[in-house]
Every structure is written in structure tokens, then in C-alpha cells.
Amino acid sequence: MEELKKAIKEIIEDNVIKLVISNKTNKNFEYNKIVIYLKENNKRTYYQIEKYTDKQVFHENIDTDILEDRIIEYVEPNYKQISAWSNSASFEVKISKKGKVLLSKKKSDNQKTLSKAHNKEKNYILKEGMIIDPLIDLGVFTKEGKVVNSKYDKYKQINRFVEIIDDEIKKNDYKELTVLDFGCGKSYLTFVLYYYLVEIKNIKVKMIGLDLKADVIKKCNDIAQSYNYENLHFELGDINGFKYNNKVDMVITLHACDTATDYALYNAIKWNAKLIFSVPCCQHEFNAQMKTDSLSILTKYGIVQERIAALMTDSVRANLLESIGYKTQLLEFIDIAHSPKNILIRASKSNISKDKKEKALLEVENLIGQFNFNPTLYNLLKDDNLI
């Protein structure tokens, strides 16, 4: 114990920036590893502790003067390795089976590297070190929960998707959620979202994935069963014709092609869903209909018309949702360098004023008149006297 205290004291006195406690020896101890960062703001300097279980990460902030005691508390008798970095040196502490403590120190300039690495990961909800089966099977994580270098962009995209949903989820204390995922395909985002809601947010979830391909549905159900995701199942069906008579809280539609997105949004509205998340795809409808005399500059060049038509499609959808009573945003889902289909529609049921609803609808109808559009979602809502 005295050797361990001496080694830890030497590390701390060198103004440690980051410390990782790993190589667990006590199988009954709940944390697989512990990572400690030096944090500073205008008011104080402190350490943030990240404690990793198989499925979650727990955070705790502590004052600098109790760091030594806390490290000893964690290490003895649960781990046999400490890796640490200060601005000027790297440290490695290893504890043998007989309890002998070996400390090695190497001079190095770590400040910029550690600062960059921490800034890169600190906002991610799905952190490295978490054992998330869908991310492992997708090839984004190794079996140890490390991000595969070649999959880092995919890792950021998945986290971005979860963060967009998390921004809305954390506004309410949800205990239960029924989630419908239209056109789920073989996307592992469905499984990742289930993991996030159940394991990280501790919400009781019933999730249904819908797709047109029988082989995809079978495979997804097999995967859900292998993960023990008891309340996630997949059904064969069309977005337009799918019937569900129970309460629906959240509707997700990722890359539903062309007007399939409109039918998904229409169903979500009919179910009075609290939350809607939609990433549209292949928007052909407006491009085929677009005609105008006074603004023919927008239809003169094919590539301009195609892109303008796609943006107008999403603007109309967002306004129609607002006219129904949803607070609606259009967000960048992924960097446009990776995909031009990078807009996500996020809508949450809200108290929208009558004037704002009427203005949103008027803007849609003005656009329809100017470009001779005949929007599917507008017609569906109109036929049902919802607008």
C-alpha cells in the first residue's frame, strides 16, 4: 500500500492531466475502467471521473485535494494498472500478483495531444469503452469498445443522430416510450437507438421497426433476439398502409424514399406522436412538378432545380408540421462532404400560437402557387381536414 501511495503521489505532484485505471482484477467490481481528467473553468480547478460499466458511463466531479485518496480507493484491490499523463511526462504503474508496485516515467510533451483527444470525445453520448453490441457488429467498435480508426466518421455520425434525439428526450422525464421506425432496413441505428433509450436513459421502451423486405425483417428480429432486446421487434409492412391502434410517442423515418417520407409524417401526425425524427431521401416529387414564369432562373439549370426542389420539399414539410402544432427544426444530420442527404427534420408536439400556425400554412400555399407544386403531405392533411 505504501509503495502504491508513493507512486500515485509522484504522479499527482507532476500535475496529472489524464489518468486511466485499468486491467481489472476484481471481477465483482462494477466498473471495467476509470478515466480521470483535469478540468478547469473560471471559478475552479477539479477532476472529472468517468466510470465505465459494460453499458454505461457514470460521471463524478471531485476536488483536487482528494484525488490521491480516490485513486487508491479504486485501485486497491480492483485493478493492477495505472496510465497517466502530465504536460511533461507519461507514467505507467503496474502491480504484480504479489503486490509489488512498478512505476515507470518517460518525459514527453502531452499537453496538446491530450487536450485535442479529450475535446474530441467529451460530448459523445456513446463513449469509447462502452460495450455496445450493434456498434461492434457494425465494425465501428472493437470487442473491447474501442473506435476502429477507419470508422471514426461513422462513429461521429451515429453519435450525432443520438445527440439530436437526446436534445428532445432530456426536456421531459419520460418513463415509457412507444417508438415506430419506418423503413428501418438493415440500419443498425435502430438497434443503437434502442440501446440508448433503454440502457443509457433507463426508459421502458416498446420499439417496432417496419420494412418491405421479408428477409430484412427476419434478420433484424434475429439480431434483436441475439442482443436480448426484448421489446424491439420488426414487422413486414408498407409505410402508407401500416395500421397501429395503440399510443405512439416517437416516429423515426430514416431515408424513406421520395413521398414515403410524407406518408410517414402523415401517420405520425395522425397518431399524435410527441416526437418525430425524419431524414428524407430521393426527393423527386417537387423536381418533376416545378414550373414558374417569374422565377425561371431556378429551373433553368437542372442541378440547381434538383437541389432547390429538395430544399423546398423539406421546407414545406417543416411548415406543415408547424401548422399542425409541432415545433420543427431542420438540422444538419451529417457533414455534407459525406452525403448530400444530410438534413434531419426534428419535430416535437408543442403549443404553437394560432397566428404562427396560419403563417406557416400560408407560406406553403404561396410556394405551391408560385411553382405549381402538388405536395403529397399537404394533400393528405387537407383531405383529412387537418389543415
C-alpha positions as CSV (number, residue, x, y, z in Angstrom):
1,M,0.0,0.0,0.0
2,E,2.8,2.4,0.9
3,E,4.5,1.8,-2.5
4,L,1.3,2.5,-4.3
5,K,0.7,5.7,-2.3
6,K,4.2,6.8,-3.2
7,A,3.7,6.2,-6.9
8,I,0.4,7.9,-7.0
9,K,1.7,10.9,-5.1
10,E,4.6,11.3,-7.6
11,I,2.1,11.3,-10.5
12,I,-0.2,13.8,-8.8
13,E,2.7,16.2,-7.9
14,D,3.6,16.4,-11.6
15,N,0.2,17.9,-12.2
16,V,-1.5,15.0,-13.9
17,I,-3.8,15.9,-16.8
18,K,-5.3,12.5,-17.5
19,L,-5.2,9.2,-15.7
20,V,-6.6,5.8,-16.7
21,I,-7.1,3.0,-14.2
22,S,-7.5,-0.4,-16.0
23,N,-6.7,-4.1,-16.1
24,K,-9.4,-5.1,-13.6
25,T,-8.6,-7.9,-11.2
26,N,-11.8,-7.9,-9.1
27,K,-14.5,-9.5,-11.3
28,N,-17.2,-8.4,-8.9
29,F,-16.2,-4.7,-9.2
30,E,-18.8,-2.9,-11.3
31,Y,-16.5,-0.6,-13.3
32,N,-14.4,-2.0,-16.1
33,K,-12.1,1.0,-16.2
34,I,-11.9,4.5,-14.8
35,V,-10.7,7.6,-16.6
36,I,-9.9,10.9,-14.8
37,Y,-9.4,14.3,-16.5
38,L,-8.2,17.6,-15.1
39,K,-10.9,20.2,-15.7
40,E,-10.6,24.0,-15.4
41,N,-13.0,26.9,-15.7
42,N,-13.0,30.4,-14.5
43,K,-14.1,29.5,-11.0
44,R,-12.2,26.3,-10.1
45,T,-9.9,23.5,-11.0
46,Y,-11.2,20.0,-10.4
47,Y,-11.1,16.4,-11.7
48,Q,-13.8,14.7,-13.6
49,I,-14.1,10.9,-13.1
50,E,-15.6,8.7,-15.8
51,K,-16.5,5.2,-14.5
52,Y,-17.3,2.7,-17.3
53,T,-19.6,-0.3,-16.9
54,D,-20.4,-2.7,-19.8
55,K,-23.3,-0.4,-20.9
56,Q,-23.0,3.0,-19.3
57,V,-20.6,5.7,-18.2
58,F,-21.1,7.4,-14.8
59,H,-19.6,10.9,-14.1
60,E,-18.4,12.4,-10.9
61,N,-16.5,15.7,-10.2
62,I,-14.1,15.9,-7.3
63,D,-11.9,18.5,-5.7
64,T,-8.1,18.2,-6.4
65,D,-7.2,17.6,-2.8
66,I,-9.0,14.2,-2.6
67,L,-7.7,12.8,-5.9
68,E,-5.0,10.7,-4.2
69,D,-7.4,9.0,-1.8
70,R,-9.9,8.4,-4.6
71,I,-7.3,6.7,-6.8
72,I,-6.2,4.5,-4.0
73,E,-9.8,3.6,-3.2
74,Y,-10.4,2.5,-6.8
75,V,-7.1,0.7,-7.5
76,E,-6.8,-1.3,-4.3
77,P,-7.9,-4.1,-4.7
78,N,-9.7,-3.8,-8.1
79,Y,-7.1,-3.0,-10.7
80,K,-3.4,-3.6,-11.4
81,Q,-2.5,-0.8,-13.9
82,I,-2.5,3.0,-14.0
83,S,-1.5,5.0,-17.0
84,A,-1.1,8.8,-16.5
85,W,0.0,11.8,-18.4
86,S,1.1,15.3,-17.3
87,N,2.2,18.1,-19.5
88,S,5.8,17.0,-19.4
89,A,5.7,13.2,-18.8
90,S,4.0,9.9,-19.2
91,F,3.6,7.4,-16.3
92,E,2.9,3.7,-16.1
93,V,2.1,1.9,-12.8
94,K,1.8,-1.9,-12.7
95,I,1.0,-4.0,-9.7
96,S,2.2,-7.6,-9.7
97,K,0.3,-10.6,-8.4
98,K,2.4,-10.4,-5.2
99,G,1.5,-6.7,-4.8
100,K,4.8,-5.2,-5.9
101,V,4.4,-1.7,-7.4
102,L,6.4,-0.8,-10.5
103,L,6.5,2.8,-11.6
104,S,8.0,4.0,-14.9
105,K,8.2,7.6,-16.1
106,K,9.0,9.0,-19.5
107,K,9.5,12.6,-20.4
108,S,7.1,13.8,-23.2
109,D,5.1,16.8,-24.3
110,N,1.4,15.6,-23.9
111,Q,-0.5,18.9,-23.4
112,K,-1.7,19.5,-27.0
113,T,-2.4,15.8,-27.7
114,L,-4.4,15.2,-24.5
115,S,-6.3,18.4,-24.9
116,K,-7.3,17.5,-28.5
117,A,-8.2,14.0,-27.7
118,H,-10.4,15.0,-24.7
119,N,-12.2,17.7,-26.7
120,K,-12.9,15.2,-29.5
121,E,-14.6,12.7,-27.2
122,K,-16.2,14.7,-24.4
123,N,-19.5,15.4,-26.0
124,Y,-20.2,11.9,-27.3
125,I,-23.1,10.1,-25.7
126,L,-21.8,6.7,-26.9
127,K,-18.3,6.8,-25.5
128,E,-15.4,4.6,-26.1
129,G,-15.1,1.8,-23.6
130,M,-18.8,1.1,-23.6
131,I,-19.6,-2.4,-24.8
132,I,-22.4,-1.7,-27.4
133,D,-23.2,-4.8,-29.4
134,P,-24.6,-3.0,-32.5
135,L,-21.5,-0.9,-32.9
136,I,-19.3,-3.9,-32.5
137,D,-21.2,-5.8,-35.2
138,L,-21.2,-2.8,-37.4
139,G,-17.4,-2.7,-37.2
140,V,-17.4,0.7,-35.5
141,F,-16.2,-0.6,-32.2
142,T,-13.8,-3.4,-31.4
143,K,-14.9,-6.1,-28.9
144,E,-13.2,-4.0,-26.2
145,G,-15.2,-0.9,-27.1
146,K,-12.5,1.0,-28.9
147,V,-13.4,3.0,-32.0
148,V,-11.9,1.5,-35.2
149,N,-9.8,4.3,-36.8
150,S,-11.3,3.8,-40.3
151,K,-14.8,4.0,-38.8
152,Y,-14.4,7.3,-36.9
153,D,-16.6,9.3,-39.3
154,K,-19.3,6.7,-38.9
155,Y,-18.9,6.8,-35.1
156,K,-19.4,10.6,-35.2
157,Q,-22.5,10.3,-37.4
158,I,-24.1,7.8,-35.1
159,N,-23.4,10.0,-32.1
160,R,-24.8,13.0,-34.0
161,F,-28.1,11.1,-34.6
162,V,-28.3,10.1,-30.9
163,E,-27.5,13.7,-29.8
164,I,-30.3,15.1,-31.9
165,I,-32.7,12.8,-30.2
166,D,-31.2,13.3,-26.8
167,D,-31.8,17.1,-27.0
168,E,-35.5,16.4,-27.1
169,I,-35.6,13.4,-24.7
170,K,-34.0,15.3,-21.9
171,K,-36.6,18.0,-21.9
172,N,-39.1,15.6,-20.4
173,D,-38.9,12.9,-17.7
174,Y,-40.0,10.0,-20.0
175,K,-40.7,6.7,-18.1
176,E,-42.1,4.9,-21.1
177,L,-42.0,5.4,-24.9
178,T,-43.5,3.6,-27.9
179,V,-41.3,4.1,-30.9
180,L,-42.1,3.3,-34.6
181,D,-39.2,3.2,-37.1
182,F,-40.5,3.4,-40.6
183,G,-38.3,1.9,-43.4
184,C,-35.7,0.6,-40.9
185,G,-33.8,-1.5,-43.5
186,K,-30.7,-3.2,-42.1
187,S,-29.6,0.0,-40.4
188,Y,-28.0,-0.5,-37.1
189,L,-29.2,2.9,-36.0
190,T,-32.4,1.3,-34.9
191,F,-30.5,-1.0,-32.5
192,V,-28.3,1.8,-31.3
193,L,-31.3,3.9,-30.6
194,Y,-32.9,1.1,-28.6
195,Y,-29.7,0.7,-26.6
196,Y,-29.5,4.5,-25.9
197,L,-33.2,4.7,-24.7
198,V,-33.1,1.6,-22.6
199,E,-29.6,1.3,-21.2
200,I,-28.5,5.0,-21.0
201,K,-31.8,6.8,-20.4
202,N,-33.4,3.9,-18.5
203,I,-36.7,4.3,-20.3
204,K,-39.2,1.5,-20.7
205,V,-39.4,1.2,-24.5
206,K,-41.5,-0.6,-27.0
207,M,-40.0,-0.3,-30.4
208,I,-41.3,-1.5,-33.8
209,G,-39.2,-1.5,-37.0
210,L,-41.1,-1.6,-40.3
211,D,-39.7,-2.6,-43.7
212,L,-40.9,-4.1,-47.0
213,K,-38.4,-6.9,-47.3
214,A,-39.2,-10.2,-45.5
215,D,-35.5,-11.3,-45.4
216,V,-34.5,-8.0,-43.8
217,I,-37.3,-8.3,-41.2
218,K,-36.2,-11.8,-40.3
219,K,-32.6,-10.9,-40.0
220,C,-33.4,-7.9,-37.8
221,N,-35.6,-9.9,-35.5
222,D,-32.8,-12.5,-35.1
223,I,-30.3,-9.8,-34.3
224,A,-32.7,-8.2,-31.7
225,Q,-33.1,-11.6,-30.1
226,S,-29.3,-12.2,-30.0
227,Y,-28.9,-8.9,-28.2
228,N,-31.7,-9.7,-25.8
229,Y,-33.5,-6.6,-26.8
230,E,-36.8,-7.9,-25.6
231,N,-39.0,-5.0,-26.6
232,L,-37.7,-4.4,-30.0
233,H,-39.2,-6.3,-32.9
234,F,-39.6,-5.9,-36.7
235,E,-42.7,-6.2,-38.9
236,L,-43.3,-6.5,-42.6
237,G,-45.3,-3.6,-44.0
238,D,-45.7,-0.5,-46.1
239,I,-45.4,3.0,-44.6
240,N,-48.6,4.1,-46.2
241,G,-50.7,1.0,-45.3
242,F,-49.4,0.2,-41.8
243,K,-52.0,0.3,-39.1
244,Y,-51.3,0.7,-35.4
245,N,-54.1,1.3,-33.0
246,N,-52.1,1.9,-29.8
247,K,-50.4,5.1,-28.5
248,V,-47.3,6.2,-30.4
249,D,-44.8,8.6,-28.8
250,M,-42.0,8.8,-31.3
251,V,-41.8,8.2,-35.0
252,I,-38.5,7.8,-36.8
253,T,-38.1,7.6,-40.6
254,L,-34.6,7.4,-42.0
255,H,-34.0,7.7,-45.7
256,A,-37.6,6.8,-46.7
257,C,-37.6,7.4,-50.4
258,D,-39.5,10.3,-52.0
259,T,-43.1,10.6,-50.9
260,A,-42.7,7.6,-48.4
261,T,-41.4,10.3,-46.0
262,D,-44.7,12.2,-46.5
263,Y,-46.7,9.1,-45.6
264,A,-44.6,8.5,-42.5
265,L,-45.0,12.1,-41.4
266,Y,-48.8,11.9,-42.1
267,N,-49.1,8.7,-40.0
268,A,-47.0,10.3,-37.2
269,I,-49.4,13.3,-37.2
270,K,-52.5,11.0,-37.2
271,W,-51.1,9.2,-34.1
272,N,-50.4,12.5,-32.4
273,A,-46.8,11.4,-31.9
274,K,-45.0,13.6,-29.4
275,L,-41.7,13.4,-31.3
276,I,-40.8,13.0,-35.0
277,F,-37.3,12.5,-36.4
278,S,-37.1,12.2,-40.2
279,V,-34.1,12.0,-42.7
280,P,-35.7,12.3,-46.1
281,C,-34.2,10.7,-49.2
282,C,-34.6,10.8,-53.0
283,Q,-37.0,13.8,-53.3
284,H,-38.3,13.6,-56.8
285,E,-41.8,15.0,-56.4
286,F,-41.2,18.7,-56.5
287,N,-38.4,18.4,-59.1
288,A,-40.9,16.9,-61.5
289,Q,-43.6,19.4,-60.8
290,M,-41.6,22.6,-60.6
291,K,-42.7,25.3,-63.0
292,T,-42.6,29.1,-62.7
293,D,-42.5,32.1,-65.0
294,S,-41.3,34.8,-62.7
295,L,-38.5,32.8,-61.1
296,S,-37.4,30.7,-64.1
297,I,-33.8,31.2,-63.1
298,L,-34.3,28.5,-60.5
299,T,-35.5,26.0,-63.2
300,K,-33.0,27.0,-65.9
301,Y,-30.2,24.7,-64.7
302,G,-31.0,21.1,-63.9
303,I,-28.7,20.7,-61.0
304,V,-29.9,23.9,-59.4
305,Q,-33.6,22.9,-59.9
306,E,-32.9,19.5,-58.3
307,R,-31.3,20.9,-55.2
308,I,-33.7,23.8,-54.8
309,A,-36.6,21.4,-55.2
310,A,-35.2,19.1,-52.5
311,L,-34.7,22.0,-50.1
312,M,-38.2,23.3,-50.8
313,T,-39.6,19.9,-50.1
314,D,-38.2,19.8,-46.6
315,S,-39.2,23.4,-46.0
316,V,-42.8,22.6,-46.9
317,R,-42.8,19.5,-44.7
318,A,-41.4,21.5,-41.8
319,N,-44.0,24.3,-42.2
320,L,-46.8,21.8,-42.5
321,L,-45.7,20.2,-39.2
322,E,-45.6,23.6,-37.6
323,S,-49.1,24.4,-38.9
324,I,-50.4,21.2,-37.2
325,G,-48.8,22.2,-33.8
326,Y,-45.2,20.9,-33.9
327,K,-42.1,22.9,-33.0
328,T,-40.0,22.0,-36.0
329,Q,-36.3,22.3,-36.9
330,L,-34.2,21.4,-39.9
331,L,-30.8,20.2,-38.7
332,E,-27.6,19.0,-40.4
333,F,-27.5,15.3,-39.7
334,I,-24.1,14.5,-41.1
335,D,-21.4,16.6,-42.9
336,I,-22.4,17.4,-46.4
337,A,-19.0,16.2,-47.5
338,H,-20.1,12.7,-46.6
339,S,-23.6,12.8,-48.1
340,P,-25.8,15.4,-49.7
341,K,-28.8,13.8,-47.9
342,N,-27.9,15.4,-44.7
343,I,-31.0,17.2,-43.4
344,L,-32.9,15.8,-40.4
345,I,-36.4,17.1,-39.6
346,R,-36.9,17.2,-35.8
347,A,-40.5,18.0,-34.6
348,S,-41.9,18.0,-31.1
349,K,-45.5,18.5,-30.1
350,S,-45.8,22.0,-28.7
351,N,-48.1,24.9,-28.0
352,I,-47.8,26.8,-31.3
353,S,-49.8,30.0,-31.5
354,K,-52.7,30.3,-34.0
355,D,-51.0,33.1,-35.8
356,K,-47.8,31.1,-36.2
357,K,-49.7,28.1,-37.5
358,E,-51.6,30.2,-40.0
359,K,-48.5,31.9,-41.2
360,A,-46.7,28.6,-41.7
361,L,-49.6,27.3,-43.8
362,L,-49.8,30.5,-45.8
363,E,-46.1,30.3,-46.7
364,V,-46.7,26.7,-48.0
365,E,-49.7,27.8,-50.1
366,N,-47.7,30.8,-51.5
367,L,-44.9,28.4,-52.6
368,I,-47.4,26.0,-54.1
369,G,-48.9,28.8,-56.2
370,Q,-45.6,30.2,-57.3
371,F,-44.1,26.9,-58.5
372,N,-47.2,24.8,-59.3
373,F,-46.4,22.2,-56.7
374,N,-48.9,19.5,-55.6
375,P,-47.3,18.2,-52.3
376,T,-48.4,14.8,-51.1
377,L,-48.3,15.7,-47.4
378,Y,-50.3,18.8,-48.0
379,N,-53.0,16.8,-49.8
380,L,-53.1,14.1,-47.2
381,L,-53.6,16.7,-44.4
382,K,-56.1,18.7,-46.5
383,D,-58.2,15.6,-47.3
384,D,-58.4,14.8,-43.5
385,N,-59.3,18.5,-42.7
386,L,-56.2,18.7,-40.5
387,I,-55.2,22.0,-42.2
